[in-house]
Amino acid sequence: MKNRGKFTLIEWKKNETATAMGPPINDRLDLNDTINLLTEAGFKIKKSDVLNTFHYYIIAEKTRISA
């Protein structure tokens, strides 16, 4: 990905009311954990929010140049 490139991530919410849809609860990532992982990997979070009952989204921008 180019520096300053943007992407949108849509992920299943990790909550105790998980339904049979989607991956098992243990395979899902919490919104805050995902934000931390992206930040540590050199991305700036432009926006994040709940998309619907089952999903959240994050818009992130690459801020570090990869080696």
C-alpha positions, 0 to 999 in steps of 0.5 A: 500500500502506498504511503497515505493510502486509505482503506476501509475495514468492515469486521464482525463485532465481538460481543456476547450476543453473537449469532450463528452468522459470522465467525465464532466469537473467539475469532472476532476482534474487538473494535479497540483491539483492532484500532490498536493493532492498526495504529501499531502497524503505522496507520492513522484512524480516520474514522470508526463507528458501529455499522449495524447490529453485527458489524463495525467499520474503520477507515484508516490511512497509512502513515509509515513507509514500509521497508 
